[in-house]
Amino acid sequence: MKNIAIIVCSGIGKRMGSNIPKQFIKINNKPIVCYTIEKFENCNDIDEIIIVTNKEYLDYFKNDIINIYNYKKITKIVEGGEERLNSVYNGINNINNINNKDSIVVIHDGVRPFIDEKSITDVIENASIYSGCILAVKAKDTIKICNNDFIESTPNRDNVYLAQTPQAFKYSLIKEAYDYIIKNNIFVTDDASVIESFGQKVKIIEGSYNNIKITTKEDLKFF
C-alpha cells in the first residue's frame, strides 16, 4: 500500500493581481509552492508526490524548483486542465504501479503552505478506515444563503464547516468517482464533492484556521 500526494498548483491566481501564478510568488526568496511541497516531502507517511501545474510552467518547475531544491519524492510533473477537477483527474490518471487498490491518494492545494505533518497523517489514517476524509474548520461567522443580493436562508452555524485540503481517499474510490463525474460533466470545486456526487460519504476531521489558502495580497502579508 502506498500514500501518494497530488499537489495541485495549476491556478493562475486572478484575485492576487500578480503577473505570475500565485504559487510561484517568492517569500524569502523561495516560491510559495516549495513551502507546501516540503511538508509532504518531509512527512514519513507520504511515499510519492505528483505535481500538477500549468502547461507553460512545466519546464520552470523541472529546472527552477526540482533541480534547485532536489526533492526526492516527486515522481511526475503533470499538465493541469481547464478546471481544478480536470487537473486533479490528470494527476490521478498518472498514478502508476498501484497493486493495492486501498492505497491512499492525498490531494492538496499548492498554495496551502501552512499544513502540518500531523494533519497529513490524520487524513491518511481516517481515509484508510472510512475511504474518504478531509480537513475542515467550523464556520466562525453566521452564514447567509443569498439570491440576487437578498437573504434566502440562514443555516445552523453548528452544522457549517469550511472545507480545506488535504483531502484523502482510497485510490479505487477516488478513481472511480472521478471517472463518473468527468463522464457525466458534473462540476465540483473540491474532491469531497466528487465522492458525494458518487453517492458516498466523506469523514470530516478538525483542521486549523491557520491552514489558509493563499489567495489575496492580504494572505501574503499573513504569510
C-alpha positions in Angstrom: 0.0 0.0 0.0 1.3 3.5 -0.9 0.3 7.0 0.1 0.5 9.3 -2.9 0.2 13.1 -2.7 -1.2 15.1 -5.6 -0.2 18.7 -5.2 -2.3 20.9 -7.4 -0.6 24.2 -8.4 -2.1 24.9 -11.8 -4.2 28.0 -11.0 -3.5 31.4 -12.4 -4.4 33.5 -9.3 -6.6 36.2 -10.8 -7.6 37.6 -7.4 -3.9 38.0 -6.4 -3.4 40.5 -9.3 0.2 39.2 -9.8 2.0 38.9 -13.2 2.9 35.3 -12.3 0.7 32.5 -10.8 0.5 32.9 -7.0 2.1 29.5 -6.3 5.4 30.8 -7.8 5.4 34.1 -5.9 8.6 34.1 -3.7 8.5 34.6 0.0 12.1 34.9 1.5 13.4 34.1 -2.0 11.5 30.8 -2.2 8.3 30.1 -4.2 5.2 29.5 -2.1 4.7 26.1 -3.6 8.1 25.0 -2.2 6.9 25.5 1.3 3.9 23.3 0.6 6.0 20.6 -1.1 8.4 20.4 1.8 5.6 19.5 4.2 4.9 16.4 2.1 8.5 15.7 1.3 9.3 15.6 5.0 6.2 13.6 6.0 7.1 9.9 6.7 3.6 8.8 5.6 4.0 10.1 2.1 5.7 7.8 -0.4 5.3 9.7 -3.6 4.4 13.2 -4.9 2.8 14.1 -8.2 2.8 17.8 -9.1 0.1 19.2 -11.4 0.9 22.6 -12.8 0.3 25.0 -15.7 1.5 23.8 -19.2 3.7 26.9 -19.6 5.4 26.3 -16.2 6.3 22.6 -16.7 9.9 23.4 -17.7 10.2 26.1 -15.0 9.1 23.5 -12.4 11.7 21.0 -13.5 14.6 23.5 -13.9 13.9 26.1 -11.2 12.3 24.0 -8.5 13.1 20.3 -8.8 16.7 20.8 -9.8 17.3 23.5 -7.3 15.6 22.1 -4.2 16.3 18.4 -5.1 13.0 17.0 -3.9 13.3 13.2 -3.7 9.6 12.1 -3.6 8.4 13.9 -6.7 7.9 11.3 -9.4 5.9 13.2 -12.0 5.1 16.7 -13.1 1.7 16.7 -14.9 0.0 19.3 -17.0 -3.1 20.9 -15.5 -6.5 21.1 -17.0 -9.1 23.8 -17.7 -10.7 23.5 -14.2 -9.3 22.2 -10.9 -11.2 19.0 -11.2 -9.6 18.4 -14.6 -6.2 19.0 -13.1 -6.8 16.6 -10.2 -8.1 14.0 -12.7 -4.9 14.3 -14.7 -2.9 13.7 -11.6 -4.9 10.6 -10.7 -4.6 9.2 -14.2 -0.8 9.5 -13.8 -0.6 7.2 -10.8 1.1 4.0 -11.8 2.1 0.7 -10.2 -0.8 0.6 -7.8 -1.1 -3.1 -6.8 -3.1 -2.4 -3.7 -6.4 -0.6 -4.5 -6.6 0.5 -0.9 -3.6 2.8 -1.4 -4.4 6.4 -0.4 -4.4 9.4 -2.6 -3.9 12.7 -0.7 -4.9 15.8 -2.7 -3.7 19.2 -1.6 -3.7 22.8 -2.8 -0.2 24.0 -3.7 -0.9 27.4 -2.1 -1.7 25.9 1.4 1.8 26.1 2.8 0.8 26.0 6.5 -0.3 22.4 6.6 1.4 20.3 9.3 2.6 16.7 9.3 0.1 15.5 11.9 -2.9 16.7 9.8 -1.5 14.9 6.7 -1.1 11.7 8.8 -4.6 12.1 10.3 -6.4 12.3 7.0 -4.5 9.3 5.7 -5.3 7.2 8.7 -9.0 8.2 8.6 -9.2 7.6 4.8 -7.9 4.1 5.3 -10.9 3.5 7.7 -13.7 5.5 6.1 -12.4 5.5 2.4 -12.5 9.3 2.4 -11.5 12.1 4.8 -11.0 15.8 4.7 -9.8 18.6 6.9 -12.4 21.3 7.8 -13.0 24.0 10.3 -16.3 25.2 11.8 -17.6 28.4 10.5 -17.0 31.3 13.0 -19.5 33.7 11.4 -23.2 33.4 10.7 -23.7 32.1 7.1 -26.3 33.6 4.8 -27.6 31.8 1.7 -28.4 34.6 -0.8 -30.1 35.0 -4.2 -29.7 38.3 -6.2 -28.3 40.0 -3.1 -31.2 39.0 -0.8 -31.0 36.5 2.0 -32.9 33.3 1.4 -32.0 31.3 4.5 -29.6 31.1 7.4 -28.3 27.6 8.1 -27.4 26.4 11.6 -23.8 27.6 12.1 -23.1 24.4 14.2 -23.6 22.3 11.0 -21.5 24.5 8.7 -17.8 23.7 8.0 -15.3 25.3 5.8 -13.5 22.7 3.7 -9.7 22.6 3.5 -7.1 20.3 2.0 -5.5 17.8 2.2 -8.4 15.6 1.3 -7.5 11.9 1.2 -9.3 8.9 -0.4 -8.7 5.3 -1.2 -7.4 5.1 -4.7 -10.1 2.8 -6.1 -12.9 5.1 -4.8 -11.5 8.4 -6.0 -10.5 7.0 -9.4 -14.0 5.5 -10.0 -15.7 8.6 -8.7 -13.7 11.0 -10.9 -14.3 8.8 -13.9 -18.0 9.1 -13.1 -18.1 12.9 -12.8 -15.9 13.5 -15.9 -18.1 11.2 -18.0 -21.3 12.9 -16.7 -20.0 16.5 -16.9 -20.6 17.2 -13.2 -18.8 20.3 -12.0 -17.3 20.3 -8.5 -15.0 22.6 -6.6 -13.4 20.1 -4.2 -12.6 16.4 -4.2 -15.0 15.5 -1.4 -17.8 16.8 -3.7 -16.7 14.2 -6.2 -17.3 11.4 -3.7 -20.6 13.0 -2.6 -21.8 13.1 -6.3 -20.9 9.4 -6.5 -23.3 8.7 -3.5 -20.6 8.1 -0.9 -20.0 9.7 2.5 -16.8 11.5 3.5 -15.4 11.8 7.0 -14.6 15.3 8.4 -11.8 15.9 10.9 -10.9 19.2 12.5 -8.3 21.3 10.7 -6.6 24.5 11.7 -7.7 28.1 11.0 -4.1 28.8 10.1 -4.3 26.3 7.2 -5.3 29.1 4.8 -5.2 29.1 1.0 -3.0 31.9 -0.3 -5.5 33.9 -2.5 -5.1 37.6 -2.0 -2.4 40.1 -1.2 -3.6 40.2 2.4 -2.8 36.5 2.6 0.8 37.2 1.6 1.0 39.6 4.5 -0.2 36.9 6.8 2.5 34.6 5.4 
